[in-house]
């Protein structure tokens, strides 16, 4: 079992920045992917960013150039630095851990961007 604890959400004005953190604990395999999905009201959950344990990253087109995902393998923690935030980034952000066919999810952290 893997447990994920997120932090860092909040309310910010458009153009501002936030940093999300997600710490994993439990039965963690060294080879894995961690990242973030988000779900806005009335919309489907979408992938925001992913980072492998080897450091390879992937981003949604809508956040490229504005968001940066990183991780600390020693601390089993993943970060999402969000800059130049837009009102359309408003959503609940969910951290995930994925190893082969298994996945774990965080409880979600709310990000609200005011115009």
Order of alpha helices (4+ residues) and beta strands (2+ residues): beta-beta-beta-beta-beta-beta-beta-beta-beta-beta-beta
